[in-house]
């Protein structure tokens, strides 16, 4: 689910200047590994300041654990698409 959120969108848009597709994919894969390992603190630390202000690492863990308990660990990436987007609040 996390990978789907990070790697999908409504339309194909180029990545913003300064972002490289390989690095974005690597970060997404690292996030999946941390999620599967239930290393929510490290995953939370990767988040933006806005994320950190809106939820604690403990709250994040409480939200994620039931999902992993029910669905199990992520198994494989069958396809990935990397695209840019804009922050409507910026």
C-alpha positions in Angstrom: 0.0 0.0 0.0 2.8 2.4 0.9 4.5 1.8 -2.4 1.3 2.3 -4.2 0.8 5.6 -2.6 4.3 6.7 -3.3 4.5 5.4 -6.8 1.1 6.2 -8.3 -0.9 9.2 -9.3 -3.5 10.6 -11.7 -1.3 11.5 -14.6 2.3 11.1 -15.8 4.3 14.2 -14.9 8.1 14.7 -15.0 10.0 14.7 -11.7 10.9 18.1 -10.4 14.4 19.4 -11.0 16.9 17.9 -8.7 15.1 14.5 -8.4 16.4 11.4 -10.2 14.2 8.4 -11.0 16.6 5.8 -9.7 17.0 7.6 -6.3 13.2 8.0 -6.0 12.7 4.3 -6.6 15.5 3.4 -4.2 13.8 5.5 -1.5 10.5 3.8 -2.1 12.0 0.4 -1.9 13.8 1.4 1.4 10.5 2.6 2.8 8.9 -0.8 2.0 11.7 -2.6 3.7 11.4 -0.4 6.8 7.6 -0.9 6.8 7.9 -4.7 6.6 10.5 -4.7 9.4 8.1 -2.5 11.4 10.9 0.0 11.8 8.4 2.8 12.0 10.7 5.2 13.8 13.2 5.1 10.8 10.3 5.4 8.4 8.8 8.3 10.3 12.2 10.0 10.3 12.3 9.9 6.5 9.1 11.9 6.5 8.6 15.6 6.0 8.5 18.1 8.9 4.8 18.4 8.2 4.3 14.7 8.7 6.4 14.8 11.9 4.2 17.7 13.2 1.0 15.9 12.5 1.7 12.4 13.9 4.2 10.8 16.3 6.2 7.7 15.5 4.1 5.9 18.1 0.9 6.9 16.5 2.3 5.9 13.1 3.2 2.5 14.5 -0.3 2.1 16.0 -1.8 2.8 12.6 0.5 0.5 10.6 0.7 -2.6 12.9 -2.9 -3.7 12.3 -2.4 -3.4 8.5 0.7 -5.7 8.6 -1.0 -8.0 11.1 -4.0 -8.4 8.8 -2.4 -8.3 5.3 1.2 -9.6 6.0 4.4 -8.3 4.6 4.8 -6.9 1.1 6.1 -9.5 -1.2 7.3 -8.0 -4.5 7.2 -5.0 -6.8 5.7 -6.0 -10.1 5.7 -2.6 -11.7 6.7 0.9 -10.6 6.0 4.3 -12.1 7.8 7.5 -10.9 6.2 10.9 -11.6 6.2 14.4 -10.2 3.5 16.3 -8.5 2.7 19.6 -6.9 1.9 20.4 -3.3 -1.4 22.3 -3.5 -0.7 23.8 -0.1 2.7 25.4 -1.1 
